[in-house]
Each structure stands twice: as C-alpha cells, then as structure tokens.
Amino acid sequence: MNKRLTADLASGALAEALSDIAEDAARVILPHWRNGVVAQVKSDDSPVTLADQQAEALILTRLAALYPGVQAVAEEAVAADGAPAVTGDWFWLIDPLDGTRGFIEGRESFTVNIALVHKDTVVAGVVTAPATSTTWRSGPAGAGAFRRRFGDAWQAIRVRDRPDAPVAVMSHSLNDADAKRLASRYGCREWQGVDSSLKFCLIAEGRYDAYPRNGPTSEWDTAAGQAVLEAAGGRVLSEDGALFRYGKPGFLNGGFVAMGG
C-alpha cells in the first residue's frame, strides 16, 4: 500500500494535489480550444484530439511522480492499448478531456476528470472546467465538497433540498422526447442539456436535482463527478438502486441516476 497516498487522502492533501494537476492539464487544453482543433476518430467512433493526448500525458506523468505504483486507467491509453486488468486495491480513473465533441464544436462544458478508486468505491475526485477556470473537488471523508476559480480560495458547496419542481440535467445527445421520459421517471418535469461530467458538479452545487443516464458511459466519465457529488451530500445509484461501483468488466457503466437532496 502506498503510505503517502493513504495519508494524503485522509488529510486532504491528495485532493489539493489532484486539483493542481487538473488545472495544469486545463492550461494544456485551452490553447487548442476554438483554435481550429483537428479530431481523429477512435475505434469506438468517438473523437480524440491532441489536447486529449497532451493533457493525459501530463496527468499520468504527475501522478506517477507523486504516487508511484498506483495503477492508472486512462481513457486514451485504454483506447490505444485496451483495458488493463486491475492488479491492486487502488487505481486512478482519468478522463483528460470529457466532452470532446462539445470541445471540438467550441462549447464550454468540457472537463478534466481525475478520480481515485479503492477496491470498487470511488474515494476522491476532482473535476476541472477549463473554459470557466473552475474546479470542484471532494474533501477528506466527512469534510464536504468544494469549488474554486483558478487562483481563488475554496468555497464549500452542497446539494440543495429537493424542491417541489425538481429539474434534471441531461446529456445533450438525447432528443427532447427521450429526455422528457427519462427526467419524468425521477420526478423532474423540466430538464437542461449539458455536456460532460459537469452535470454532477451542477447538482453538487445545488443548481439541479437529478442526472439520469441510460446510455453507455465508461467509468472514467463518472468517477470524479460521483466523488464530488457524494461529498456534497448527493448519491449515485445503479438502475437497480444499488450503490454505483467501479472496476467493472471493461470499465463500462450501466444505467444510473445521480441525485441531490
């Protein structure tokens, strides 16, 4: 077991370090944004850009230097080399640029995601939105969740109590009819489309109430956002109502719902 990892997790130093790494990755990404970015198509038909690759390289290098021996499962490495077998109780889940399609189109809601998983449970996570210079992170166990603009002090955030008219935040990829049906399943009459893991963070800071998802995602798409949301008092459940777990075959997720208060 990496003693520094567990000590830093308990003290909050790990979340601070992950935040700094994610923000540095954001600085690598931003020069590409709205600057004639060129995408290639991966074997799963999803796009990848030089920004994805450069950000992932920075994150992997920095994590290996800080916490050697902790396995990393990162989106672009998996796309290139296949999904690894997890060989220890601890591993990273990394999405260096979540919301690549929106990024290519010039939208703002793309994110950098770094999460730490212990066995099958996400225990720490950081989400950074480069376009708005904003980072969300979990704290040590029981300490809550926090948000900051780059260079500013951390501000505590928390989910809101469920209102009489809860509002869902949903994937942009859904058409109106499907989105309305899915939102209504969780008591939401209204919904807003947003790209990337930003949806988890918007619930965590009390702006929305639910994020239901029935389409496919990978574990690196959800782990960091789940860590932030759970630290803020929310929860993420599988379609059968069980707690949402990690290290599944191929690192693939089934349907889930993320909820606030």
MIVOMAR-855818 format. One record per residue: residue number from 1; residue in one letter; x, y, z of N, C-alpha, C in turn. Coordinates in steps of 0.001 Angstrom, whole numbers. Layout:
// MIVOMAR-855818
{NUM "a" {X Y Z} {X Y Z} {X Y Z}};
...
//
This chain:
// MIVOMAR-855818
{1 "m" {849 -1196 0} {0 0 0} {882 1242 0}};
{2 "n" {535 2231 -765} {1272 3477 -835} {913 4329 381}};
{3 "k" {1831 4419 1354} {1528 5105 2610} {1267 6590 2391}};
{4 "r" {2001 7186 1461} {1758 8607 1188} {352 8806 625}};
{5 "l" {-85 7894 -232} {-1416 8007 -827} {-2486 8027 252}};
{6 "t" {-2440 7061 1163} {-3478 6976 2185} {-3398 8141 3166}};
{7 "a" {-2187 8583 3487} {-2047 9732 4384} {-2585 10995 3732}};
{8 "d" {-2255 11195 2461} {-2729 12388 1751} {-4235 12347 1522}};
{9 "l" {-4788 11160 1327} {-6236 11038 1185} {-6923 11478 2468}};
{10 "a" {-6397 11038 3612} {-7008 11367 4896} {-6870 12843 5246}};
{11 "s" {-5757 13461 4865} {-5506 14850 5249} {-6128 15867 4298}};
{12 "g" {-6471 15447 3089} {-6941 16380 2078} {-5861 16824 1125}};
{13 "a" {-4613 16455 1407} {-3520 16866 520} {-3639 16222 -857}};
{14 "l" {-4207 15027 -925} {-4361 14363 -2216} {-5321 15143 -3118}};
{15 "a" {-6456 15576 -2574} {-7407 16347 -3386} {-6794 17662 -3842}};
{16 "e" {-5981 18270 -3002} {-5293 19506 -3405} {-4321 19226 -4552}};
{17 "a" {-3583 18127 -4442} {-2625 17784 -5492} {-3336 17469 -6801}};
{18 "l" {-4436 16715 -6722} {-5198 16398 -7930} {-5769 17666 -8560}};
{19 "s" {-6194 18607 -7744} {-6728 19865 -8270} {-5658 20632 -9039}};
{20 "d" {-4463 20686 -8486} {-3373 21381 -9174} {-3043 20692 -10496}};
{21 "i" {-3031 19369 -10497} {-2733 18628 -11731} {-3820 18876 -12777}};
{22 "a" {-5089 18807 -12354} {-6190 19019 -13299} {-6160 20429 -13871}};
{23 "e" {-5827 21405 -13060} {-5766 22777 -13554} {-4586 22981 -14503}};
{24 "d" {-3482 22307 -14246} {-2362 22367 -15191} {-2731 21678 -16506}};
{25 "a" {-3487 20578 -16433} {-3975 19938 -17656} {-4897 20880 -18422}};
{26 "a" {-5716 21639 -17693} {-6592 22617 -18339} {-5787 23653 -19112}};
{27 "r" {-4659 24041 -18560} {-3816 25037 -19237} {-3180 24460 -20500}};
{28 "v" {-2994 23156 -20535} {-2524 22496 -21758} {-3637 22468 -22813}};
{29 "i" {-4868 22260 -22356} {-6011 22125 -23261} {-6427 23455 -23881}};
{30 "l" {-6438 24517 -23097} {-7062 25763 -23528} {-6495 26363 -24816}};
{31 "p" {-5190 26297 -25074} {-4711 26860 -26342} {-5296 26193 -27584}};
{32 "h" {-5800 24962 -27450} {-6404 24259 -28580} {-7864 24649 -28799}};
{33 "w" {-8528 25118 -27746} {-9969 25370 -27781} {-10296 26542 -28687}};
{34 "r" {-11249 26347 -29571} {-11683 27381 -30516} {-10519 27897 -31359}};
{35 "n" {-9610 26977 -31664} {-8405 27368 -32404} {-8124 26376 -33532}};
{36 "g" {-9203 25988 -34222} {-9037 25087 -35359} {-8638 23691 -34970}};
{37 "v" {-9188 23196 -33834} {-8816 21872 -33353} {-9194 20801 -34378}};
{38 "v" {-8297 19848 -34556} {-8499 18753 -35502} {-8683 17470 -34706}};
{39 "a" {-9716 16691 -35061} {-10002 15452 -34339} {-9736 14249 -35217}};
{40 "q" {-9290 13179 -34572} {-9226 11864 -35198} {-10353 11016 -34620}};
{41 "v" {-10684 9928 -35283} {-11763 9054 -34821} {-11158 7765 -34282}};
{42 "k" {-11537 7412 -33048} {-11045 6193 -32420} {-11870 4997 -32889}};
{43 "s" {-11467 3825 -32461} {-12133 2603 -32914} {-13590 2529 -32477}};
{44 "d" {-13964 3242 -31394} {-15360 3252 -30946} {-16157 4394 -31561}};
{45 "d" {-15575 5049 -32576} {-16200 6160 -33295} {-16262 7452 -32498}};
{46 "s" {-15624 7509 -31344} {-15561 8758 -30595} {-14335 9552 -31027}};
{47 "p" {-14376 10876 -30905} {-13254 11689 -31360} {-12147 11810 -30318}};
{48 "v" {-10947 12058 -30786} {-9815 12358 -29909} {-8999 13461 -30566}};
{49 "t" {-8469 14346 -29762} {-7673 15463 -30264} {-6308 15473 -29592}};
{50 "l" {-5437 16301 -30119} {-4120 16459 -29498} {-4253 16981 -28078}};
{51 "a" {-5276 17781 -27824} {-5495 18289 -26468} {-5757 17146 -25489}};
{52 "d" {-6597 16164 -25878} {-6836 14981 -25032} {-5517 14289 -24704}};
{53 "q" {-4717 14063 -25743} {-3488 13285 -25590} {-2451 14013 -24746}};
{54 "q" {-2296 15302 -24967} {-1315 16065 -24191} {-1732 16177 -22729}};
{55 "a" {-3010 16408 -22492} {-3488 16510 -21112} {-3317 15184 -20380}};
{56 "e" {-3633 14070 -21038} {-3474 12767 -20392} {-2011 12490 -20073}};
{57 "a" {-1114 12824 -20987} {313 12604 -20733} {773 13382 -19507}};
{58 "l" {330 14626 -19373} {705 15425 -18198} {166 14779 -16919}};
{59 "i" {-1097 14392 -16921} {-1704 13813 -15721} {-999 12531 -15306}};
{60 "l" {-745 11648 -16261} {-105 10378 -15938} {1307 10585 -15391}};
{61 "t" {2047 11514 -15977} {3407 11786 -15507} {3401 12317 -14087}};
{62 "r" {2499 13245 -13800} {2456 13858 -12477} {1977 12865 -11414}};
{63 "l" {995 12056 -11732} {521 11078 -10755} {1589 10031 -10446}};
{64 "a" {2293 9583 -11481} {3340 8582 -11268} {4460 9129 -10398}};
{65 "a" {4756 10413 -10540} {5805 11020 -9720} {5368 11161 -8263}};
{66 "l" {4105 11522 -8034} {3623 11732 -6678} {3312 10429 -5951}};
{67 "y" {2694 9489 -6668} {2212 8250 -6047} {2634 7056 -6901}};
{68 "p" {3916 6732 -6890} {4399 5642 -7742} {3775 4312 -7362}};
{69 "g" {3516 3506 -8381} {2994 2175 -8156} {1487 2072 -8125}};
{70 "v" {775 3193 -8186} {-684 3151 -8219} {-1109 3053 -9684}};
{71 "q" {-1878 2049 -9998} {-2264 1816 -11388} {-3161 2924 -11908}};
{72 "a" {-2970 3309 -13155} {-3785 4326 -13799} {-4582 3706 -14939}};
{73 "v" {-5852 3999 -14964} {-6731 3603 -16061} {-7199 4906 -16708}};
{74 "a" {-6662 5216 -17879} {-6900 6498 -18530} {-7508 6272 -19911}};
{75 "e" {-8432 7131 -20280} {-9241 6907 -21476} {-8414 6695 -22733}};
{76 "e" {-7467 7563 -23007} {-6746 7457 -24280} {-5786 6274 -24284}};
{77 "a" {-5211 5950 -23133} {-4362 4762 -23055} {-5177 3499 -23292}};
{78 "v" {-6395 3456 -22740} {-7256 2303 -22963} {-7648 2205 -24432}};
{79 "a" {-7943 3346 -25054} {-8310 3341 -26470} {-7166 2817 -27335}};
{80 "a" {-5937 3133 -26944} {-4780 2720 -27736} {-4357 1284 -27462}};
{81 "d" {-4440 859 -26195} {-3832 -416 -25807} {-4811 -1427 -25224}};
{82 "g" {-6063 -1049 -25070} {-7037 -1936 -24464} {-7126 -1740 -22959}};
{83 "a" {-8220 -2211 -22382} {-8443 -2049 -20949} {-7530 -2976 -20166}};
{84 "p" {-6830 -2454 -19156} {-5954 -3313 -18350} {-6744 -4080 -17312}};
{85 "a" {-6139 -5120 -16783} {-6682 -5796 -15608} {-6202 -5046 -14370}};
{86 "v" {-7110 -4737 -13464} {-6722 -4052 -12234} {-5963 -5034 -11352}};
{87 "t" {-4777 -4628 -10920} {-3899 -5537 -10184} {-3727 -5167 -8718}};
{88 "g" {-4389 -4099 -8266} {-4269 -3703 -6866} {-5578 -3135 -6354}};
{89 "d" {-5613 -2837 -5053} {-6819 -2304 -4438} {-7070 -849 -4807}};
{90 "w" {-6017 -147 -5233} {-6117 1275 -5547} {-5855 1496 -7029}};
{91 "f" {-6644 2350 -7659} {-6338 2734 -9037} {-6978 4075 -9365}};
{92 "w" {-6361 4753 -10333} {-6866 6025 -10834} {-7806 5774 -12006}};
{93 "l" {-8824 6605 -12125} {-9639 6681 -13335} {-9511 8097 -13883}};
{94 "i" {-9090 8200 -15140} {-8714 9504 -15700} {-9404 9715 -17039}};
{95 "d" {-10105 10812 -17154} {-10601 11286 -18444} {-9989 12669 -18655}};
{96 "p" {-9000 12794 -19530} {-8276 14063 -19643} {-9079 15172 -20293}};
{97 "l" {-10114 14786 -21059} {-10952 15800 -21702} {-12315 15170 -21969}};
{98 "d" {-13211 15311 -21005} {-14557 14757 -21125} {-15432 15774 -21850}};
{99 "g" {-16211 15300 -22819} {-16997 16226 -23627} {-16237 16691 -24849}};
{100 "t" {-15464 15772 -25459} {-14615 16162 -26589} {-15436 16698 -27761}};
{101 "r" {-16610 16116 -28013} {-17420 16611 -29133} {-17801 18078 -28926}};
{102 "g" {-18225 18419 -27721} {-18553 19810 -27428} {-17327 20710 -27508}};
{103 "f" {-16198 20196 -27050} {-14936 20933 -27141} {-14610 21262 -28595}};
{104 "i" {-14759 20281 -29472} {-14482 20487 -30896} {-15421 21540 -31485}};
{105 "e" {-16666 21530 -31024} {-17660 22471 -31540} {-17574 23843 -30889}};
{106 "g" {-16670 24002 -29916} {-16473 25299 -29283} {-17329 25559 -28066}};
{107 "r" {-18066 24535 -27586} {-18868 24737 -26380} {-17964 24741 -25144}};
{108 "e" {-18535 25203 -24020} {-17736 25427 -22811} {-17704 24246 -21858}};
{109 "s" {-18681 23322 -21924} {-18799 22340 -20858} {-18008 21074 -21092}};
{110 "f" {-16707 21233 -21249} {-15795 20091 -21269} {-14980 20120 -19986}};
{111 "t" {-14512 18961 -19551} {-13880 18875 -18237} {-12666 17954 -18241}};
{112 "v" {-11852 18139 -17216} {-10748 17242 -16869} {-11177 16473 -15631}};
{113 "n" {-11013 15152 -15636} {-11503 14311 -14539} {-10414 13382 -14029}};
{114 "i" {-10171 13432 -12729} {-9227 12526 -12078} {-9892 11984 -10820}};
{115 "a" {-9951 10659 -10695} {-10580 10041 -9526} {-9698 8915 -8999}};
{116 "l" {-9798 8689 -7706} {-9118 7569 -7057} {-10163 6572 -6580}};
{117 "v" {-9950 5306 -6924} {-10847 4230 -6522} {-10114 3286 -5579}};
{118 "h" {-10777 2901 -4496} {-10273 1874 -3588} {-11198 674 -3684}};
{119 "k" {-10638 -437 -4172} {-11432 -1634 -4454} {-12532 -1254 -5449}};
{120 "d" {-13794 -1179 -5055} {-14837 -843 -6020} {-15513 491 -5717}};
{121 "t" {-14905 1296 -4836} {-15535 2532 -4374} {-14681 3739 -4719}};
{122 "v" {-15293 4749 -5311} {-14561 5982 -5585} {-14416 6761 -4278}};
{123 "v" {-13184 7163 -3952} {-12910 7784 -2649} {-12410 9210 -2758}};
{124 "a" {-12048 9659 -3953} {-11613 11045 -4133} {-11771 11400 -5599}};
{125 "g" {-12078 12654 -5855} {-12211 13065 -7245} {-12128 14558 -7422}};
{126 "v" {-11647 14941 -8598} {-11528 16348 -8981} {-12053 16495 -10401}};
{127 "v" {-12861 17531 -10617} {-13351 17889 -11943} {-12977 19342 -12199}};
{128 "t" {-12342 19593 -13334} {-11983 20958 -13724} {-12639 21299 -15046}};
{129 "a" {-13228 22491 -15111} {-13819 23017 -16347} {-12882 24095 -16885}};
{130 "p" {-12039 23767 -17869} {-11043 24741 -18331} {-11643 26037 -18852}};
{131 "a" {-12764 25970 -19560} {-13320 27163 -20203} {-13772 28211 -19204}};
{132 "t" {-14175 27770 -18007} {-14618 28719 -16985} {-13624 28834 -15829}};
{133 "s" {-12471 28175 -15955} {-11425 28228 -14917} {-11973 27845 -13545}};
{134 "t" {-12753 26763 -13507} {-13397 26339 -12272} {-13053 24891 -11967}};
{135 "t" {-12802 24618 -10694} {-12508 23259 -10236} {-13423 22898 -9080}};
{136 "w" {-13893 21665 -9084} {-14664 21080 -7980} {-13890 19889 -7443}};
{137 "r" {-13914 19682 -6150} {-13209 18533 -5571} {-13955 18005 -4363}};
{138 "s" {-13720 16726 -4093} {-14161 16144 -2826} {-13143 16503 -1760}};
{139 "g" {-13560 16429 -509} {-12641 16634 593} {-12318 15322 1271}};
{140 "p" {-11560 15355 2364} {-11389 14130 3156} {-12746 13633 3627}};
{141 "a" {-12827 12386 4028} {-14101 11793 4426} {-14821 12663 5447}};
{142 "g" {-16056 13044 5132} {-16867 13844 6033} {-16645 15330 5965}};
{143 "a" {-15700 15775 5129} {-15359 17200 5087} {-16153 17983 4063}};
{144 "g" {-16907 17305 3192} {-17714 18006 2215} {-17030 18138 870}};
{145 "a" {-17617 18997 22} {-17106 19246 -1327} {-16866 20737 -1487}};
{146 "f" {-16012 21069 -2460} {-15547 22449 -2595} {-15406 22831 -4060}};
{147 "r" {-15467 24145 -4311} {-15299 24700 -5656} {-14405 25920 -5561}};
{148 "r" {-13597 26132 -6611} {-12830 27370 -6681} {-12634 27784 -8131}};
{149 "r" {-12494 29075 -8333} {-11947 29583 -9584} {-10437 29519 -9471}};
{150 "f" {-9756 29316 -10586} {-8307 29173 -10559} {-7685 30327 -9777}};
{151 "g" {-6861 29995 -8784} {-6153 31002 -8003} {-6918 31539 -6813}};
{152 "d" {-8219 31207 -6704} {-9027 31712 -5589} {-9077 30689 -4457}};
{153 "a" {-9658 31114 -3341} {-9837 30214 -2202} {-10986 29242 -2482}};
{154 "w" {-10949 28091 -1822} {-12018 27103 -1946} {-13277 27589 -1247}};
{155 "q" {-14429 27313 -1860} {-15736 27603 -1274} {-16488 26282 -1114}};
{156 "a" {-17083 26078 56} {-17850 24849 291} {-19121 24859 -559}};
{157 "i" {-19496 23686 -1069} {-20739 23542 -1831} {-21531 22376 -1261}};
{158 "r" {-22841 22403 -1529} {-23694 21319 -1047} {-24919 21230 -1947}};
{159 "v" {-25443 20016 -2073} {-26677 19825 -2836} {-27814 20578 -2155}};
{160 "r" {-28826 20933 -2940} {-29985 21600 -2355} {-31034 20561 -1941}};
{161 "d" {-31879 20947 -1022} {-33029 20108 -696} {-33890 19979 -1946}};
{162 "r" {-34484 18814 -2122} {-35289 18592 -3316} {-36467 19559 -3350}};
{163 "p" {-36581 20375 -4394} {-37680 21350 -4460} {-38982 20696 -4911}};
{164 "d" {-40061 21459 -4873} {-41352 20944 -5324} {-41338 20624 -6814}};
{165 "a" {-40534 21379 -7576} {-40432 21148 -9025} {-38976 20891 -9384}};
{166 "p" {-38483 19665 -9113} {-37070 19370 -9377} {-36760 19433 -10877}};
{167 "v" {-35509 19778 -11168} {-35063 19941 -12547} {-33910 18984 -12808}};
{168 "a" {-33970 18277 -13926} {-32914 17340 -14302} {-31905 18021 -15210}};
{169 "v" {-30694 17530 -15164} {-29662 17917 -16123} {-29291 16656 -16888}};
{170 "m" {-29231 16766 -18219} {-29176 15578 -19065} {-28118 15732 -20150}};
{171 "s" {-27808 14621 -20777} {-26874 14633 -21891} {-27475 15367 -23086}};
{172 "h" {-26640 16152 -23765} {-27063 16840 -24988} {-27450 15855 -26093}};
{173 "s" {-26975 14622 -25978} {-27192 13662 -27060} {-28637 13150 -27119}};
{174 "l" {-29415 13382 -26068} {-30796 12909 -26036} {-31707 13834 -26835}};
{175 "n" {-32685 13260 -27532} {-33698 14107 -28148} {-34723 14505 -27086}};
{176 "d" {-35556 15481 -27411} {-36477 16038 -26422} {-37418 14976 -25836}};
{177 "a" {-37961 14126 -26691} {-38930 13142 -26209} {-38287 12155 -25240}};
{178 "d" {-37094 11653 -25583} {-36418 10698 -24703} {-36001 11364 -23399}};
{179 "a" {-35529 12603 -23496} {-35107 13318 -22291} {-36277 13554 -21351}};
{180 "k" {-37414 13930 -21885} {-38589 14164 -21040} {-39036 12885 -20350}};
{181 "r" {-39023 11779 -21086} {-39416 10498 -20483} {-38462 10109 -19356}};
{182 "l" {-37167 10269 -19601} {-36187 9875 -18598} {-36244 10800 -17389}};
{183 "a" {-36399 12084 -17615} {-36493 13030 -16499} {-37732 12765 -15654}};
{184 "s" {-38852 12477 -16318} {-40094 12268 -15570} {-40042 11008 -14716}};
{185 "r" {-39217 10042 -15110} {-39055 8829 -14315} {-38551 9153 -12917}};
{186 "y" {-37838 10271 -12786} {-37275 10661 -11490} {-37931 11935 -10957}};
{187 "g" {-39163 12169 -11413} {-39970 13246 -10853} {-39628 14639 -11336}};
{188 "c" {-38909 14747 -12449} {-38500 16055 -12966} {-39312 16400 -14211}};
{189 "r" {-40002 17526 -14179} {-40792 17957 -15327} {-39961 18758 -16326}};
{190 "e" {-38883 19343 -15866} {-38036 20158 -16727} {-36633 19565 -16767}};
{191 "w" {-35898 19870 -17841} {-34530 19381 -17953} {-33709 20364 -18761}};
{192 "q" {-32395 20296 -18544} {-31436 21131 -19260} {-30321 20253 -19801}};
{193 "g" {-29923 20453 -21049} {-28847 19669 -21636} {-27487 20278 -21352}};
{194 "v" {-26559 19464 -20878} {-25189 19898 -20566} {-24239 18767 -20937}};
{195 "d" {-23075 19105 -21473} {-22063 18110 -21791} {-21279 17696 -20553}};
{196 "s" {-20665 16526 -20611} {-19565 16108 -19730} {-19980 15874 -18286}};
{197 "s" {-18970 15627 -17452} {-19170 15389 -16021} {-19590 16641 -15277}};
{198 "l" {-19649 17766 -15960} {-20125 18996 -15339} {-21505 18799 -14715}};
{199 "k" {-22290 17870 -15253} {-23631 17620 -14715} {-23589 17244 -13238}};
{200 "f" {-22650 16379 -12861} {-22517 16001 -11450} {-22222 17238 -10587}};
{201 "c" {-21356 18101 -11081} {-20927 19263 -10296} {-22050 20273 -10136}};
{202 "l" {-22881 20427 -11158} {-24002 21359 -11068} {-25037 20878 -10064}};
{203 "i" {-25213 19572 -9948} {-26077 19049 -8882} {-25404 19257 -7525}};
{204 "a" {-24104 19021 -7458} {-23369 19150 -6197} {-23433 20568 -5637}};
{205 "e" {-23493 21561 -6507} {-23545 22937 -6007} {-24971 23475 -5923}};
{206 "g" {-25960 22597 -6083} {-27332 22958 -5801} {-28077 23644 -6912}};
{207 "r" {-27646 23472 -8155} {-28330 24122 -9271} {-29336 23206 -9958}};
{208 "y" {-29163 21912 -9837} {-30085 20928 -10405} {-30289 19814 -9386}};
{209 "d" {-31172 18870 -9752} {-31586 17871 -8769} {-31316 16429 -9165}};
{210 "a" {-31224 16129 -10458} {-31033 14745 -10880} {-30358 14700 -12238}};
{211 "y" {-29561 13663 -12430} {-28947 13370 -13724} {-29152 11886 -13990}};
{212 "p" {-30239 11525 -14686} {-30435 10124 -15060} {-29732 9814 -16374}};
{213 "r" {-29193 8620 -16479} {-28467 8222 -17693} {-28776 6754 -17985}};
{214 "n" {-29268 6489 -19180} {-29481 5094 -19557} {-28616 4664 -20725}};
{215 "g" {-27875 5592 -21317} {-26954 5247 -22395} {-25603 4832 -21845}};
{216 "p" {-24738 4286 -22689} {-23443 3790 -22216} {-22486 4911 -21813}};
{217 "t" {-21748 4671 -20759} {-20630 5527 -20354} {-19501 4623 -19881}};
{218 "s" {-18320 5200 -19769} {-17185 4500 -19183} {-16951 5018 -17768}};
{219 "e" {-16252 4236 -16981} {-16071 4592 -15577} {-15321 5901 -15403}};
{220 "w" {-14398 6212 -16312} {-13671 7485 -16190} {-14564 8680 -16496}};
{221 "d" {-15741 8446 -17110} {-16684 9538 -17351} {-17404 9963 -16077}};
{222 "t" {-17516 9066 -15112} {-18401 9300 -13965} {-17701 9365 -12612}};
{223 "a" {-16524 8765 -12472} {-15957 8560 -11132} {-15649 9866 -10419}};
{224 "a" {-14988 10802 -11087} {-14628 12059 -10419} {-15867 12850 -10049}};
{225 "g" {-16832 12922 -10974} {-18066 13633 -10669} {-18835 12996 -9533}};
{226 "q" {-18853 11670 -9480} {-19515 10979 -8377} {-18861 11331 -7049}};
{227 "a" {-17532 11359 -7017} {-16836 11694 -5773} {-17228 13086 -5280}};
{228 "v" {-17291 14046 -6192} {-17674 15411 -5821} {-19116 15437 -5323}};
{229 "l" {-20015 14801 -6069} {-21427 14835 -5703} {-21675 14156 -4362}};
{230 "e" {-21080 12999 -4132} {-21294 12312 -2866} {-20727 13121 -1704}};
{231 "a" {-19583 13778 -1902} {-19021 14615 -843} {-19931 15799 -525}};
{232 "a" {-20706 16239 -1542} {-21617 17375 -1364} {-22971 16962 -811}};
{233 "g" {-23144 15672 -517} {-24384 15199 82} {-25322 14495 -872}};
{234 "g" {-24891 14269 -2118} {-25714 13564 -3097} {-25387 12087 -3144}};
{235 "r" {-25914 11423 -4157} {-25663 9992 -4306} {-25801 9601 -5771}};
{236 "v" {-25180 8487 -6113} {-25262 7928 -7460} {-25639 6459 -7313}};
{237 "l" {-26726 6065 -7974} {-27254 4712 -7842} {-27373 4052 -9207}};
{238 "s" {-27144 2751 -9231} {-27427 1960 -10420} {-28933 1890 -10639}};
{239 "e" {-29332 1411 -11811} {-30761 1339 -12120} {-31520 425 -11163}};
{240 "d" {-30814 -523 -10542} {-31473 -1415 -9588} {-31483 -854 -8168}};
{241 "g" {-30992 386 -7999} {-30986 1031 -6697} {-29749 772 -5863}};
{242 "a" {-28813 -15 -6370} {-27578 -301 -5630} {-26601 863 -5777}};
{243 "l" {-25660 960 -4854} {-24619 1970 -4948} {-23786 1726 -6199}};
{244 "f" {-23340 2786 -6822} {-22632 2705 -8099} {-21172 2355 -7844}};
{245 "r" {-20711 1234 -8417} {-19398 683 -8118} {-18464 747 -9326}};
{246 "y" {-17175 493 -9075} {-16141 633 -10092} {-15269 -619 -10196}};
{247 "g" {-14511 -676 -11319} {-13716 -1853 -11611} {-14520 -2925 -12312}};
{248 "k" {-15583 -2532 -12995} {-16437 -3486 -13718} {-15728 -3942 -14998}};
{249 "p" {-16167 -5045 -15590} {-15519 -5534 -16823} {-15477 -4468 -17912}};
{250 "g" {-14277 -4241 -18441} {-14097 -3239 -19479} {-14248 -1815 -18998}};
{251 "f" {-14416 -1629 -17693} {-14635 -302 -17106} {-15844 382 -17743}};
{252 "l" {-16893 -411 -17999} {-18104 91 -18634} {-19229 201 -17616}};
{253 "n" {-19973 1294 -17695} {-21100 1533 -16803} {-22417 1105 -17431}};
{254 "g" {-23332 664 -16563} {-24718 538 -16958} {-25458 1828 -16643}};
{255 "g" {-26782 1786 -16708} {-27576 2958 -16394} {-27443 3367 -14932}};
{256 "f" {-27676 4652 -14673} {-27562 5163 -13310} {-28395 6434 -13177}};
{257 "v" {-28533 6888 -11942} {-29084 8222 -11680} {-28235 8862 -10596}};
{258 "a" {-27825 10107 -10849} {-27146 10930 -9854} {-28169 11900 -9299}};
{259 "m" {-28231 12021 -7975} {-29271 12817 -7325} {-28703 13706 -6240}};
{260 "g" {-29368 14830 -6029} {-29028 15734 -4951} {-29779 15369 -3689}};
{261 "g" {-30395 16393 -3053} {-31067 16155 -1775} {-32387 15437 -1912}};
//
